[in-house]
């Protein structure tokens, strides 16, 4: 029996990353194919130029196909953008028999899905948070329990139908079918969180180029999600405007000399730049550059604090924040985040990878690898996407322990 292939396409504001992998022993992922391309046609996680975005996706998919020798037919695709929002909902059903089964859980979740949402939005995820059986609340998984009335509390994530359809068209133009959209911080959470952090209460903060994606985990489940329209590209833009530089040069300076914490910089350090309208190079104080970066980083995490307060979980996250995403590689950023939020902050990146991992062991690829981890959960319930041309997928049926775990975590 051939192993199930796992395929994910991370379509971000800065890059498009297509990965082909296979799960091996001890939960390791063997990366078989990688396709990384600069992103085009996206702004703040949303498609603004359909043709340019489709071409970037097609190039990424083509690279992954050539490096892996696999024809990519379908894949899990990341989703972000300010158009994403969430709402809480409860669903109640009567238990058909005296023992609760999977059908009862599915009916309860369907009842929760019947929440009124605008006609121009569609549901991306329905995340079940806890169950209530005959008035007994706080139940993690009710399957097999006796009861007459089942109630589920859910967190429903929606996005504008137009933005989802535009992204689906970009993927389709590369000849790939979207198996499922996965919100960025949910994918990242599969890679960067340990079980203790999930249970105690933590916030995953994925700071990318165009957006900052958040997910709050409490008692092992997702309790709040949000996408903020601010990210590392805003830092680059600030540098470009203050120092009068093109964006490409500002990005290079950020990567070479960038730092988020002014307290760690020697005031006597300088570097050379050539601004617009200048014939000669100009010396710029390293301290001045870091002050520019610090102001924007402080604003980003100030917005994160506001969102946490709006969620009602302010002061209820003892495990603090797990910071990931490309911008989290900026030196000193975790200290500023900890100072603004007043909680412990650690930076996380993908691990347990083998094979073609040279470029993937970085916080910038947490969402990309997280899509593969998400696919491993889905594959326990139903096979999906990305088979070799001559492969036929066979199996002896799902492992019900893994199915229960999947139902516990999410019902898409």
Secondary structure, 3 states (H helix, E strand, C coil): CCCCEEEEEEECCCEEEEEEEEECHHHCEEEEEEEEEECCCEECCEECCHHHHHHHHHHHHHHHHHHHCCCCCEEEEEECCCCCEEEEEEEEEECCCCECCHHHHHHHHHHHHCCCCCCCEEEEEEEEEEEEECCEEEECCCCCCECCEEEEEEEEEEEEHHHHHHHHHHHHHCCCEEEEEEEHHHHHHHHHCCHHHHHHCEEEEEECCCCEEEEEEECCEEEEEEEECCCHHHHHHHHHHHHCCCHHHHHHHHHHHCCCCHHHCCCCCEEEECCCCCCCCEEEEHHHHHHHHHHHHHHHHHHHHHHHHHHCCCCCCCCCEEEECHHHHCCCHHHHHHHHHCCCEEECCCCCEEECCCCCCCHHHHHHHHHHHHHHHHHCCCCCCCCCCCCCCCCCCCCHHHHHHHHHHCEC
